[in-house]
């Protein structure tokens, strides 16, 4: 997924994509697309435990979990940007790729979610 595609995703699209990258799985028992099986909840008697995936683009606590999940070979920088009087979310990979999302028109949670998706989708 390229930058323009990620930045154009709706909140629902960002939630779904980030959740899948975090290991959440779609399941037939989910009543709607964002009701998924989390990676840390095993099935009970063959029935999955589905729940709403975190609202990464709108909940800063959930978005911070994304930064905690970034592989150790990446460097994260969340910094105040004097240029736009907002925040810059930067994720650097060892291969020299840099994914920066500024919070010009975005919430910090949405910017973190976008940067996470960009970095994780482009690791290889």
C-alpha positions as CSV (number, residue, x, y, z in Angstrom):
1,X,0.0,0.0,0.0
2,X,1.5,3.4,-0.9
3,X,1.4,6.6,1.0
4,X,-1.6,8.1,-0.9
5,X,-3.6,4.9,-0.4
6,X,-2.9,4.8,3.4
7,X,-3.6,8.5,3.9
8,X,-6.9,8.2,2.0
9,X,-8.2,5.3,4.2
10,X,-11.3,5.9,6.3
11,X,-11.1,5.4,10.1
12,X,-12.7,2.0,9.5
13,X,-10.0,1.1,6.9
14,X,-7.2,2.3,9.2
15,X,-8.6,0.3,12.1
16,X,-9.0,-2.9,10.0
17,X,-5.6,-2.6,8.4
18,X,-3.7,-1.9,11.6
19,X,-5.6,-4.6,13.5
20,X,-4.6,-7.2,10.8
21,X,-1.0,-6.1,11.0
22,X,-1.2,-6.5,14.8
23,X,-2.4,-10.1,14.3
24,X,-6.2,-9.7,14.7
25,X,-8.1,-12.1,12.4
26,X,-11.5,-11.8,10.6
27,X,-13.8,-14.5,11.6
28,X,-17.3,-15.7,10.5
29,X,-18.5,-15.1,14.1
30,X,-17.8,-11.4,13.8
31,X,-21.0,-9.4,13.4
32,X,-19.3,-6.6,11.4
33,X,-15.9,-6.1,9.8
34,X,-14.3,-4.6,12.8
35,X,-15.3,-7.4,15.1
36,X,-12.3,-9.7,15.0
37,X,-10.5,-12.3,17.0
38,X,-7.5,-10.8,18.8
39,X,-4.2,-12.6,18.7
40,X,-4.1,-13.2,22.5
41,X,-7.6,-14.8,22.8
42,X,-7.7,-18.5,21.9
43,X,-10.8,-20.2,20.7
44,X,-13.0,-21.8,23.5
45,X,-14.5,-25.2,22.4
46,X,-13.8,-24.3,18.8
47,X,-15.6,-20.9,19.1
48,X,-13.5,-17.8,18.6
49,X,-13.7,-14.9,21.0
50,X,-14.5,-12.0,18.8
51,X,-14.6,-8.4,19.9
52,X,-14.3,-4.9,18.4
53,X,-10.7,-4.2,17.4
54,X,-9.1,-1.1,18.9
55,X,-10.0,2.3,17.5
56,X,-6.3,3.0,16.6
57,X,-6.9,6.3,14.6
58,X,-9.1,7.9,17.3
59,X,-7.7,6.5,20.6
60,X,-4.2,7.7,21.5
61,X,-3.8,4.8,24.0
62,X,-4.6,2.3,21.3
63,X,-2.4,4.0,18.8
64,X,0.5,3.9,21.3
65,X,0.2,0.1,21.3
66,X,1.0,0.3,17.6
67,X,4.3,2.0,18.4
68,X,5.1,-0.6,21.1
69,X,4.6,-3.3,18.4
70,X,7.0,-1.8,15.9
71,X,9.9,-4.3,15.5
72,X,13.2,-3.6,17.3
73,X,15.0,-3.1,14.0
74,X,13.0,0.1,13.5
75,X,13.4,3.4,15.2
76,X,10.5,5.5,16.3
77,X,10.5,9.3,16.8
78,X,7.5,11.3,18.0
79,X,8.5,14.9,18.0
80,X,7.1,18.4,18.1
81,X,7.3,20.0,14.7
82,X,8.1,23.8,14.7
83,X,7.3,24.0,11.0
84,X,3.7,23.0,11.3
85,X,3.1,23.6,15.1
86,X,2.0,20.0,15.3
87,X,3.6,16.6,15.8
88,X,5.7,14.5,13.4
89,X,5.5,10.7,13.7
90,X,8.7,9.2,12.2
91,X,9.4,5.5,11.8
92,X,12.9,4.6,10.4
93,X,13.9,1.1,9.2
94,X,17.4,-0.3,9.1
95,X,17.2,-0.4,5.3
96,X,17.0,3.4,5.2
97,X,13.3,3.8,4.6
98,X,11.7,6.6,6.5
99,X,8.0,7.0,7.1
100,X,6.9,10.4,8.3
101,X,3.4,11.5,9.0
102,X,2.8,15.0,10.2
103,X,-0.2,16.0,12.2
104,X,-1.0,19.0,10.1
105,X,-4.6,17.9,9.5
106,X,-4.6,14.7,11.5
107,X,-4.9,13.8,15.1
108,X,-1.8,12.3,16.7
109,X,-3.5,8.9,17.0
110,X,-4.4,8.9,13.3
111,X,-0.9,10.0,12.3
112,X,0.6,7.2,14.4
113,X,-1.7,4.7,12.8
114,X,-0.8,5.8,9.3
115,X,2.9,5.8,10.0
116,X,2.6,2.3,11.5
117,X,0.8,0.9,8.5
118,X,3.2,2.5,6.1
119,X,6.2,1.1,7.9
120,X,4.8,-2.4,8.5
121,X,3.5,-2.8,4.9
122,X,6.9,-1.8,3.5
123,X,9.3,-3.8,5.7
124,X,10.3,-6.1,2.9
